[in-house]
Amino acid sequence: MKATIWHNNRCSNSRGALALLQEAGVDIEIVDYLENPPDPATLRRLLDEMGMPARDLLRSKEAAYAELGLARKLDDEAALIEAMAMHPQLINRPIVRTAKGTALCRPPETVRTLL
């Protein structure tokens, strides 16, 4: 099985999901989304795969959330996606995709549903 994880090594949830994938012996593609942010089309695709609105993927405690006034734009999918593409620290993590689906793996054990 192959898995892709949008990963932030500083995040314990992300490290936990990665460890579970490694324990399962899957072939893992690790995407450092802070270094290589997804473009808006990729974010839209991930959100569609997860059946999730953009607001549910936002990290509201990040400084950029307040600086960009995103609390006033929660119903503007395009604006939220663009903000996440431009400021990837706003993207909640980890996101994992396998042949069984795509999910925001918080808590990390959520990744087991994708194995």
Residue pairs with C-beta under 8 A, 6 or more apart in sequence:
1 24
1 26
1 27
1 98
1 99
1 115
2 26
2 27
2 28
2 29
2 98
2 99
3 21
3 26
3 27
3 28
3 29
3 96
3 97
3 98
3 114
4 28
4 29
4 30
4 31
4 96
4 97
4 98
5 14
5 17
5 18
5 21
5 28
5 29
5 30
5 31
5 94
5 95
5 96
5 97
6 31
6 33
6 38
6 46
6 91
6 93
6 94
6 95
6 96
7 14
7 17
7 18
7 30
7 31
7 32
7 33
7 93
7 94
8 14
8 32
8 33
8 34
8 93
8 94
9 15
9 32
11 93
11 94
13 93
13 94
13 105
13 106
13 107
13 108
14 93
14 94
14 108
15 108
16 107
16 108
16 109
17 94
17 96
17 105
17 108
17 110
17 111
18 28
18 30
18 94
19 108
20 108
20 109
20 111
20 112
21 28
21 96
21 111
21 115
22 28
24 115
26 98
26 115
31 38
33 88
33 91
33 93
34 88
34 89
37 84
37 85
37 86
37 88
37 91
38 46
38 84
38 85
38 88
38 91
39 85
40 78
40 81
40 82
40 85
43 54
43 57
43 81
43 84
43 85
43 91
44 81
46 57
46 95
46 97
46 102
47 53
47 54
47 57
47 81
49 97
49 101
49 102
50 57
50 95
50 102
50 103
50 104
52 104
53 77
54 77
54 80
54 81
54 84
55 74
55 75
55 80
56 92
56 104
57 84
57 91
57 92
57 95
57 104
58 65
58 70
58 80
58 84
58 90
58 91
58 92
59 65
59 89
59 90
59 91
59 92
60 70
60 71
62 87
62 89
62 90
64 70
64 83
64 87
64 89
64 90
65 71
65 90
68 83
68 87
70 79
70 80
70 83
70 90
73 79
73 80
73 83
74 80
83 90
84 90
84 91
92 104
92 106
93 104
93 106
94 104
94 105
94 106
94 108
94 111
95 102
95 103
95 104
95 105
96 102
96 103
96 105
96 111
96 114
97 114
98 114
98 115
100 113
100 114
100 115
101 113
101 114
102 114
103 110
103 111
103 113
103 114
104 110
105 111
105 114
